Amino acid sequence: MTQTAAIWFVVLAALLAANLPFMHQRLLLLGPVLRQGKNLWWHLLELICWYFLVGGLALWLEQRVGQIAPQTWEFYAVTATLFVTLAFPGFVFRYLLHHRRTADSETR
């Protein structure tokens, strides 16, 4: 895998992983379904777990492509912010559009 392909693979994996917590009621995609559904805190905790999983994937791909560059706290602050930004569509669907649709259907 070339370096460019590895970068795009990590970006697409981050986009998918950032939205997974908001698309289903299972814990980390394979865990049990919660009876009351996941609240915002479960979604955020799962988002943090997916951030570290995608980070591990990126670290593994970087190691395969070449030497691992040393990272400081600024790198992790930027990547965490990017990951939260990538999660915006899933958040909007779960908390803004999904509830609006159910409220509209109840008024009819």
DRENTORKOL-3810 file (N, C-alpha, C; in nm, 4 decimals):
REM DRENTORKOL-3810
@n.u->0.0847; n.v->-0.1167; n.w->0.0000; ca.u->0.0000; ca.v->0.0000; ca.w->0.0000; c.u->0.0899; c.v->0.1239; c.w->0.0000
@n.u->0.0604; n.v->0.2165; n.w->-0.0883; ca.u->0.1406; ca.v->0.3381; ca.w->-0.0957; c.u->0.1054; c.v->0.4307; c.w->0.0202
@n.u->0.1878; n.v->0.5320; n.w->0.0386; ca.u->0.1643; ca.v->0.6258; ca.w->0.1477; c.u->0.0349; c.v->0.7049; c.w->0.1264
@n.u->0.0078; n.v->0.7451; n.w->0.0047; ca.u->-0.1149; ca.v->0.8191; ca.w->-0.0253; c.u->-0.2377; c.v->0.7329; c.w->0.0001
@n.u->-0.2337; n.v->0.6081; n.w->-0.0420; ca.u->-0.3462; ca.v->0.5175; ca.w->-0.0191; c.u->-0.3664; c.v->0.4934; c.w->0.1300
@n.u->-0.2596; n.v->0.4821; n.w->0.2058; ca.u->-0.2705; ca.v->0.4621; ca.w->0.3508; c.u->-0.3338; c.v->0.5831; c.w->0.4177
@n.u->-0.2977; n.v->0.7027; n.w->0.3729; ca.u->-0.3560; ca.v->0.8242; ca.w->0.4300; c.u->-0.5051; c.v->0.8300; c.w->0.4029
@n.u->-0.5456; n.v->0.8038; n.w->0.2797; ca.u->-0.6880; ca.v->0.8071; ca.w->0.2470; c.u->-0.7646; c.v->0.6964; c.w->0.3188
@n.u->-0.7021; n.v->0.5826; n.w->0.3376; ca.u->-0.7663; ca.v->0.4744; ca.w->0.4107; c.u->-0.7922; c.v->0.5147; c.w->0.5563
@n.u->-0.6963; n.v->0.5809; n.w->0.6181; ca.u->-0.7135; ca.v->0.6263; ca.w->0.7569; c.u->-0.8209; c.v->0.7342; c.w->0.7661
@n.u->-0.8235; n.v->0.8265; n.w->0.6700; ca.u->-0.9254; ca.v->0.9319; ca.w->0.6711; c.u->-1.0648; c.v->0.8716; c.w->0.6563
@n.u->-1.0818; n.v->0.7769; n.w->0.5648; ca.u->-1.2132; ca.v->0.7127; ca.w->0.5473; c.u->-1.2508; c.v->0.6273; c.w->0.6676
@n.u->-1.1539; n.v->0.5592; n.w->0.7271; ca.u->-1.1803; ca.v->0.4819; ca.w->0.8483; c.u->-1.2209; c.v->0.5738; c.w->0.9626
@n.u->-1.1575; n.v->0.6901; n.w->0.9728; ca.u->-1.1936; ca.v->0.7867; ca.w->1.0766; c.u->-1.3343; c.v->0.8410; c.w->1.0543
@n.u->-1.3700; n.v->0.8684; n.w->0.9300; ca.u->-1.5048; ca.v->0.9167; ca.w->0.8990; c.u->-1.6101; c.v->0.8126; c.w->0.9370
@n.u->-1.5857; n.v->0.6886; n.w->0.9031; ca.u->-1.6789; ca.v->0.5816; ca.w->0.9374; c.u->-1.6852; c.v->0.5600; c.w->1.0888
@n.u->-1.5699; n.v->0.5519; n.w->1.1532; ca.u->-1.5660; ca.v->0.5244; ca.w->1.2969; c.u->-1.6233; c.v->0.6384; c.w->1.3793
@n.u->-1.6085; n.v->0.7613; n.w->1.3334; ca.u->-1.6606; ca.v->0.8755; ca.w->1.4080; c.u->-1.8129; c.v->0.8776; c.w->1.4073
@n.u->-1.8742; n.v->0.8206; n.w->1.3055; ca.u->-2.0202; ca.v->0.8217; ca.w->1.2963; c.u->-2.0851; c.v->0.6939; c.w->1.3484
@n.u->-2.0078; n.v->0.5883; n.w->1.3690; ca.u->-2.0641; ca.v->0.4617; ca.w->1.4172; c.u->-2.1362; c.v->0.4711; c.w->1.5515
@n.u->-2.0869; n.v->0.5450; n.w->1.6491; ca.u->-2.1583; ca.v->0.5480; ca.w->1.7772; c.u->-2.3010; c.v->0.6012; c.w->1.7669
@n.u->-2.3270; n.v->0.6852; n.w->1.6684; ca.u->-2.4579; ca.v->0.7486; ca.w->1.6565; c.u->-2.5542; c.v->0.6717; c.w->1.5668
@n.u->-2.5073; n.v->0.5687; n.w->1.4999; ca.u->-2.5903; ca.v->0.4984; ca.w->1.4030; c.u->-2.6586; c.v->0.3728; c.w->1.4575
@n.u->-2.6243; n.v->0.3290; n.w->1.5759; ca.u->-2.6829; ca.v->0.2073; ca.w->1.6309; c.u->-2.6856; c.v->0.2157; c.w->1.7822
@n.u->-2.7525; n.v->0.1228; n.w->1.8469; ca.u->-2.7646; ca.v->0.1208; ca.w->1.9922; c.u->-2.6742; c.v->0.0162; c.w->2.0578
@n.u->-2.5894; n.v->-0.0481; n.w->1.9825; ca.u->-2.4959; ca.v->-0.1455; ca.w->2.0391; c.u->-2.3714; c.v->-0.0743; c.w->2.0903
@n.u->-2.3079; n.v->-0.1348; n.w->2.1888; ca.u->-2.1831; ca.v->-0.0806; ca.w->2.2400; c.u->-2.0678; c.v->-0.1288; c.w->2.1539
@n.u->-1.9926; n.v->-0.0380; n.w->2.0987; ca.u->-1.8781; ca.v->-0.0667; ca.w->2.0121; c.u->-1.9116; c.v->-0.1633; c.w->1.8985
@n.u->-2.0261; n.v->-0.1503; n.w->1.8436; ca.u->-2.0740; ca.v->-0.2240; ca.w->1.7263; c.u->-2.1016; c.v->-0.3714; c.w->1.7517
@n.u->-2.0338; n.v->-0.4342; n.w->1.8477; ca.u->-2.0517; ca.v->-0.5768; ca.w->1.8713; c.u->-2.1128; c.v->-0.6087; c.w->2.0065
@n.u->-2.1179; n.v->-0.5116; n.w->2.0943; ca.u->-2.1656; ca.v->-0.5353; ca.w->2.2303; c.u->-2.3159; c.v->-0.5497; c.w->2.2376
@n.u->-2.3674; n.v->-0.5587; n.w->2.3596; ca.u->-2.5115; ca.v->-0.5770; ca.w->2.3773; c.u->-2.5894; c.v->-0.4499; c.w->2.3442
@n.u->-2.7147; n.v->-0.4686; n.w->2.3082; ca.u->-2.8038; ca.v->-0.3564; ca.w->2.2832; c.u->-2.8577; c.v->-0.3089; c.w->2.4183
@n.u->-2.8477; n.v->-0.1797; n.w->2.4434; ca.u->-2.8982; ca.v->-0.1255; ca.w->2.5688; c.u->-3.0491; c.v->-0.1087; c.w->2.5603
@n.u->-3.1188; n.v->-0.1437; n.w->2.6674; ca.u->-3.2659; ca.v->-0.1373; ca.w->2.6657; c.u->-3.3176; c.v->0.0047; c.w->2.6480
@n.u->-3.2624; n.v->0.0979; n.w->2.7234; ca.u->-3.3102; ca.v->0.2359; ca.w->2.7148; c.u->-3.2433; c.v->0.3117; c.w->2.6006
@n.u->-3.1509; n.v->0.2503; n.w->2.5333; ca.u->-3.0752; ca.v->0.3187; ca.w->2.4298; c.u->-2.9563; c.v->0.3899; c.w->2.4916
@n.u->-2.8664; n.v->0.4312; n.w->2.4095; ca.u->-2.7473; ca.v->0.4998; ca.w->2.4585; c.u->-2.7772; c.v->0.6482; c.w->2.4730
@n.u->-2.7353; n.v->0.7049; n.w->2.5853; ca.u->-2.7490; ca.v->0.8484; ca.w->2.6005; c.u->-2.6226; c.v->0.9155; c.w->2.5482
@n.u->-2.6146; n.v->1.0470; n.w->2.5616; ca.u->-2.5025; ca.v->1.1216; ca.w->2.5060; c.u->-2.3699; c.v->1.0767; c.w->2.5654
@n.u->-2.3672; n.v->1.0436; n.w->2.6945; ca.u->-2.2418; ca.v->1.0037; ca.w->2.7582; c.u->-2.1887; c.v->0.8720; c.w->2.7021
@n.u->-2.2776; n.v->0.7767; n.w->2.6733; ca.u->-2.2343; ca.v->0.6521; ca.w->2.6101; c.u->-2.1776; c.v->0.6785; c.w->2.4710
@n.u->-2.2444; n.v->0.7686; n.w->2.3973; ca.u->-2.1958; ca.v->0.8014; ca.w->2.2634; c.u->-2.0567; c.v->0.8640; c.w->2.2693
@n.u->-2.0347; n.v->0.9545; n.w->2.3639; ca.u->-1.9040; ca.v->1.0191; ca.w->2.3750; c.u->-1.7961; c.v->0.9204; c.w->2.4184
@n.u->-1.8295; n.v->0.8315; n.w->2.5116; ca.u->-1.7330; ca.v->0.7299; ca.w->2.5549; c.u->-1.6966; c.v->0.6372; c.w->2.4390
@n.u->-1.7963; n.v->0.5988; n.w->2.3624; ca.u->-1.7705; ca.v->0.5130; ca.w->2.2466; c.u->-1.6907; c.v->0.5878; c.w->2.1395
@n.u->-1.7171; n.v->0.7174; n.w->2.1241; ca.u->-1.6415; ca.v->0.7988; ca.w->2.0295; c.u->-1.4939; c.v->0.8033; c.w->2.0670
@n.u->-1.4641; n.v->0.8140; n.w->2.1955; ca.u->-1.3253; ca.v->0.8131; ca.w->2.2423; c.u->-1.2597; c.v->0.6781; c.w->2.2128
@n.u->-1.3326; n.v->0.5697; n.w->2.2359; ca.u->-1.2780; ca.v->0.4361; ca.w->2.2064; c.u->-1.2471; c.v->0.4215; c.w->2.0577
@n.u->-1.3385; n.v->0.4665; n.w->1.9718; ca.u->-1.3150; ca.v->0.4571; ca.w->1.8280; c.u->-1.1974; c.v->0.5454; c.w->1.7858
@n.u->-1.1786; n.v->0.6604; n.w->1.8527; ca.u->-1.0645; ca.v->0.7472; ca.w->1.8223; c.u->-0.9334; c.v->0.6724; c.w->1.8448
@n.u->-0.9245; n.v->0.6021; n.w->1.9576; ca.u->-0.8016; ca.v->0.5287; ca.w->1.9860; c.u->-0.7836; c.v->0.4080; c.w->1.8937
@n.u->-0.8919; n.v->0.3436; n.w->1.8543; ca.u->-0.8803; ca.v->0.2315; ca.w->1.7602; c.u->-0.8321; c.v->0.2773; c.w->1.6226
@n.u->-0.8867; n.v->0.3881; n.w->1.5746; ca.u->-0.8415; ca.v->0.4413; ca.w->1.4458; c.u->-0.6979; c.v->0.4923; c.w->1.4580
@n.u->-0.6633; n.v->0.5500; n.w->1.5713; ca.u->-0.5252; ca.v->0.5930; ca.w->1.5940; c.u->-0.4286; c.v->0.4760; c.w->1.5920
@n.u->-0.4689; n.v->0.3643; n.w->1.6491; ca.u->-0.3850; ca.v->0.2436; ca.w->1.6440; c.u->-0.3692; c.v->0.1928; c.w->1.5017
@n.u->-0.4775; n.v->0.1968; n.w->1.4245; ca.u->-0.4695; ca.v->0.1586; ca.w->1.2838; c.u->-0.3739; c.v->0.2498; c.w->1.2082
@n.u->-0.3837; n.v->0.3797; n.w->1.2335; ca.u->-0.2955; ca.v->0.4750; ca.w->1.1664; c.u->-0.1494; c.v->0.4526; c.w->1.2059
@n.u->-0.1258; n.v->0.4246; n.w->1.3326; ca.u->0.0105; ca.v->0.3980; ca.w->1.3791; c.u->0.0669; c.v->0.2723; c.w->1.3134
@n.u->-0.0158; n.v->0.1695; n.w->1.3036; ca.u->0.0273; ca.v->0.0449; ca.w->1.2396; c.u->0.0598; c.v->0.0675; c.w->1.0916
@n.u->-0.0261; n.v->0.1437; n.w->1.0208; ca.u->0.0004; ca.v->0.1706; ca.w->0.8793; c.u->0.1246; c.v->0.2576; c.w->0.8614
@n.u->0.1448; n.v->0.3537; n.w->0.9520; ca.u->0.2635; ca.v->0.4381; ca.w->0.9434; c.u->0.3901; c.v->0.3556; c.w->0.9648
@n.u->0.3822; n.v->0.2591; n.w->1.0544; ca.u->0.4971; ca.v->0.1721; ca.w->1.0792; c.u->0.5277; c.v->0.0852; c.w->0.9572
@n.u->0.4242; n.v->0.0400; n.w->0.8881; ca.u->0.4443; ca.v->-0.0437; ca.w->0.7685; c.u->0.5010; c.v->0.0362; c.w->0.6521
@n.u->0.4604; n.v->0.1643; n.w->0.6413; ca.u->0.5048; ca.v->0.2466; ca.w->0.5291; c.u->0.6464; c.v->0.2969; c.w->0.5511
@n.u->0.6808; n.v->0.3298; n.w->0.6735; ca.u->0.8141; ca.v->0.3825; ca.w->0.6995; c.u->0.8346; c.v->0.4061; c.w->0.8472
@n.u->0.9218; n.v->0.4985; n.w->0.8771; ca.u->0.9554; ca.v->0.5289; ca.w->1.0157; c.u->0.8429; c.v->0.6091; c.w->1.0815
@n.u->0.8152; n.v->0.5788; n.w->1.2081; ca.u->0.7113; ca.v->0.6493; ca.w->1.2826; c.u->0.7661; c.v->0.7835; c.w->1.3288
@n.u->0.6946; n.v->0.8902; n.w->1.2946; ca.u->0.7359; ca.v->1.0240; ca.w->1.3346; c.u->0.6950; c.v->1.0493; c.w->1.4797
@n.u->0.7809; n.v->1.1137; n.w->1.5588; ca.u->0.7434; ca.v->1.1439; ca.w->1.6972; c.u->0.6315; c.v->1.2486; c.w->1.7006
@n.u->0.5348; n.v->1.2300; n.w->1.7916; ca.u->0.4204; ca.v->1.3206; ca.w->1.8015; c.u->0.4189; c.v->1.3870; c.w->1.9387
@n.u->0.3734; n.v->1.5112; n.w->1.9416; ca.u->0.3570; ca.v->1.5827; ca.w->2.0683; c.u->0.2085; c.v->1.6017; c.w->2.0948
@n.u->0.1768; n.v->1.6702; n.w->2.2025; ca.u->0.0374; ca.v->1.6857; ca.w->2.2426; c.u->-0.0431; c.v->1.7620; c.w->2.1386
@n.u->0.0203; n.v->1.8502; n.w->2.0621; ca.u->-0.0522; ca.v->1.9272; ca.w->1.9605; c.u->-0.1112; c.v->1.8363; c.w->1.8529
@n.u->-0.0369; n.v->1.7330; n.w->1.8165; ca.u->-0.0849; ca.v->1.6379; ca.w->1.7167; c.u->-0.2129; c.v->1.5703; c.w->1.7650
@n.u->-0.2140; n.v->1.5262; n.w->1.8899; ca.u->-0.3314; ca.v->1.4580; ca.w->1.9433; c.u->-0.4485; c.v->1.5534; c.w->1.9618
@n.u->-0.4214; n.v->1.6789; n.w->1.9954; ca.u->-0.5297; ca.v->1.7771; ca.w->2.0064; c.u->-0.5946; c.v->1.8018; c.w->1.8709
@n.u->-0.5133; n.v->1.8131; n.w->1.7667; ca.u->-0.5671; ca.v->1.8372; ca.w->1.6326; c.u->-0.6428; c.v->1.7150; c.w->1.5815
@n.u->-0.5875; n.v->1.5943; n.w->1.5996; ca.u->-0.6565; ca.v->1.4754; ca.w->1.5490; c.u->-0.7853; c.v->1.4481; c.w->1.6257
@n.u->-0.7881; n.v->1.4749; n.w->1.7557; ca.u->-0.9116; ca.v->1.4570; ca.w->1.8324; c.u->-1.0179; c.v->1.5566; c.w->1.7860
@n.u->-0.9773; n.v->1.6803; n.w->1.7597; ca.u->-1.0711; ca.v->1.7805; ca.w->1.7096; c.u->-1.1234; c.v->1.7410; c.w->1.5716
@n.u->-1.0364; n.v->1.6917; n.w->1.4864; ca.u->-1.0783; ca.v->1.6455; ca.w->1.3543; c.u->-1.1754; c.v->1.5288; c.w->1.3659
@n.u->-1.1494; n.v->1.4368; n.w->1.4580; ca.u->-1.2369; ca.v->1.3213; ca.w->1.4762; c.u->-1.3755; c.v->1.3649; c.w->1.5224
@n.u->-1.3816; n.v->1.4602; n.w->1.6145; ca.u->-1.5110; ca.v->1.5121; ca.w->1.6610; c.u->-1.5824; c.v->1.5844; c.w->1.5468
@n.u->-1.5087; n.v->1.6564; n.w->1.4643; ca.u->-1.5683; ca.v->1.7245; ca.w->1.3489; c.u->-1.6246; c.v->1.6226; c.w->1.2491
@n.u->-1.5540; n.v->1.5134; n.w->1.2289; ca.u->-1.6038; ca.v->1.4090; ca.w->1.1392; c.u->-1.7288; c.v->1.3412; c.w->1.1948
@n.u->-1.7491; n.v->1.3467; n.w->1.3256; ca.u->-1.8662; ca.v->1.2857; ca.w->1.3882; c.u->-1.9903; c.v->1.3738; c.w->1.3782
@n.u->-1.9777; n.v->1.4935; n.w->1.3266; ca.u->-2.0902; ca.v->1.5859; ca.w->1.3213; c.u->-2.2121; c.v->1.5326; c.w->1.2456
@n.u->-2.1969; n.v->1.4693; n.w->1.1278; ca.u->-2.3174; ca.v->1.4181; ca.w->1.0594; c.u->-2.3945; c.v->1.3149; c.w->1.1428
@n.u->-2.3250; n.v->1.2255; n.w->1.2092; ca.u->-2.3935; ca.v->1.1264; ca.w->1.2925; c.u->-2.4627; c.v->1.1900; c.w->1.4115
@n.u->-2.3989; n.v->1.2898; n.w->1.4727; ca.u->-2.4588; ca.v->1.3611; ca.w->1.5843; c.u->-2.5859; c.v->1.4337; c.w->1.5404
@n.u->-2.5803; n.v->1.5000; n.w->1.4261; ca.u->-2.6980; ca.v->1.5715; ca.w->1.3749; c.u->-2.8107; c.v->1.4737; c.w->1.3464
@n.u->-2.7794; n.v->1.3603; n.w->1.2864; ca.u->-2.8836; ca.v->1.2617; ca.w->1.2576; c.u->-2.9472; c.v->1.2095; c.w->1.3856
@n.u->-2.8648; n.v->1.1737; n.w->1.4856; ca.u->-2.9165; ca.v->1.1120; ca.w->1.6081; c.u->-2.9936; c.v->1.2114; c.w->1.6938
@n.u->-2.9404; n.v->1.3308; n.w->1.7123; ca.u->-2.9986; ca.v->1.4220; ca.w->1.8106; c.u->-3.0833; c.v->1.5332; c.w->1.7521
@n.u->-3.0671; n.v->1.5675; n.w->1.6265; ca.u->-3.1451; ca.v->1.6759; ca.w->1.5692; c.u->-3.2496; c.v->1.6264; c.w->1.4695
@n.u->-3.2091; n.v->1.5503; n.w->1.3698; ca.u->-3.3045; ca.v->1.5054; ca.w->1.2681; c.u->-3.3911; c.v->1.3901; c.w->1.3150
@n.u->-3.3334; n.v->1.2946; n.w->1.3854; ca.u->-3.4080; ca.v->1.1771; ca.w->1.4286; c.u->-3.5224; c.v->1.2152; c.w->1.5224
@n.u->-3.4979; n.v->1.3022; n.w->1.6170; ca.u->-3.6029; ca.v->1.3427; ca.w->1.7104; c.u->-3.7062; c.v->1.4320; c.w->1.6428
@n.u->-3.6645; n.v->1.5091; n.w->1.5454; ca.u->-3.7596; ca.v->1.5918; ca.w->1.4739; c.u->-3.8563; c.v->1.5052; c.w->1.3944
@n.u->-3.8049; n.v->1.3985; n.w->1.3319; ca.u->-3.8922; ca.v->1.3086; ca.w->1.2559; c.u->-3.9928; c.v->1.2390; c.w->1.3452
@n.u->-3.9512; n.v->1.1926; n.w->1.4616; ca.u->-4.0451; ca.v->1.1250; ca.w->1.5507; c.u->-4.1462; c.v->1.2237; c.w->1.6074
@n.u->-4.1069; n.v->1.3479; n.w->1.6318; ca.u->-4.1999; ca.v->1.4474; ca.w->1.6817; c.u->-4.3012; c.v->1.4853; c.w->1.5743
@n.u->-4.2579; n.v->1.4937; n.w->1.4469; ca.u->-4.3498; ca.v->1.5230; ca.w->1.3381; c.u->-4.4493; c.v->1.4102; c.w->1.3171
@n.u->-4.4067; n.v->1.2865; n.w->1.3316; ca.u->-4.4972; ca.v->1.1751; ca.w->1.3108; c.u->-4.5986; c.v->1.1637; c.w->1.4241
@n.u->-4.5636; n.v->1.2081; n.w->1.5448; ca.u->-4.6571; ca.v->1.2039; ca.w->1.6570; c.u->-4.7648; c.v->1.3097; c.w->1.6442
@n.u->-4.7375; n.v->1.4232; n.w->1.5781; ca.u->-4.8358; ca.v->1.5292; ca.w->1.5651; c.u->-4.9357; c.v->1.5005; c.w->1.4546
@n.u->-4.9059; n.v->1.4076; n.w->1.3685; ca.u->-4.9981; ca.v->1.3778; ca.w->1.2566; c.u->-5.1072; c.v->1.2861; c.w->1.2967
END
